[in-house]
Amino acid sequence: MFTSTLTIAAVLAALIALSEWLATRTWLRHFGAALLVIVLTAIVANLGVIPTYGPDTPLYGAIFTYVAPLGIFWLLLLVDLRSLGQVGGPTLLLFLLGACGTALGAAAGHWVVGGADALGEQHAALAGMFTGTYVGGSVNYNAVALEYGVMEDAALYAGAAAVDNAMTTVWMVVCVTLPRLLVGFWPKAENQEERVAHGPIEDDGEVMRIFDLAVVIALGIAAVSLSDVLADSLKESAGLDIPSVLILSTLALVLAQLPMVQRIKGARLLGLLAVYLFLAVIGSLCDAEALMRMGELAPVLGVFVVVLVSVHGTVVFGAARLLKADLETASVASQANIGGGTSALALARSLGRSDLELPAILVGSAGLALGNYLGFTMVGLLGG
């Protein structure tokens, strides 16, 4: 097994390169490079070539903490707010309905598997953790786990995290394939045929100078640092708990409207590379060994999560059908719930919908706040 930071980074870079090649040169292009990065990294990690996610791999933590926000910032530098139109409204509505579907699914899954009798004394906390993570991401998952002491049971916590990340990967596959499978049965939205025909965005090449690259990197690092400082300052001075990613997104969007920033090259390439590194770490989270350590609880928790996301998916895609929203919008909104804003952004690119990139980030950021409330509410409702 490769364990040094440099060799793990080299393997991740090689997997990204392989995913890009497969997504452009083979029949796997229908799945897109984003999904291939997750799946290939999961396979390589579980084969023991590189470690699965854990405290002994600081590179993974650094990618989550620094590289993913940088990717968001760089890609948002490409957004011209004048061209967004009204696309954000349907995405936000479907995201909120999806959050409700997640909460309903958690309650349904808890009942289906038998509640405390099947899940043990931490049954309510587990339901709250999965509600939080499938609305706003792993930050909410860990917040509930810390509050109710789930982390003290290492096998339970690690196994539940493995189930969570395995389902996140599966749901990415679902969100990539459903728009293609259901397009013949779905009411046609305006320009839907053109959007489907365009397919994944593949040409991300840019001609850039060293000056451009240096400026983009400097802007990104400065913006991430400033957003963290502002978030901490607002919390201490005004009691406002605003996620730093929202501040970062605002900074990026303001800068993106400046003509001098629009002329700088390199943001697209750096942003995509950062997002792919983030997705590779998501793949490393799919730990088969952690699932095996759970014993009999693993299939029970698996059934619980399958019920949860099935209810969520029924709500999101059912609402999209009633509202006559297109399939790509529904998929991106759902992925923003289950996988978070960064994976939803990657999905939007895989589906050829660059117009959904900003809504994906924004609703995913909103989920960071909403997920905590729903997660703790679920624990209370189930008697935690």
Helices and strands as residue ranges (DSSP letters): H 5-25, G 27-30, H 32-46, H 58-62, I 63-67, H 68-76, G 81-83, H 88-113, H 116-119, H 123-136, H 138-147, G 150-152, H 154-181, G 183-185, H 192-198, H 210-238, H 244-256, H 259-262, H 267-284, H 288-293, H 297-323, H 327-338, H 341-350, G 354-356, H 357-381
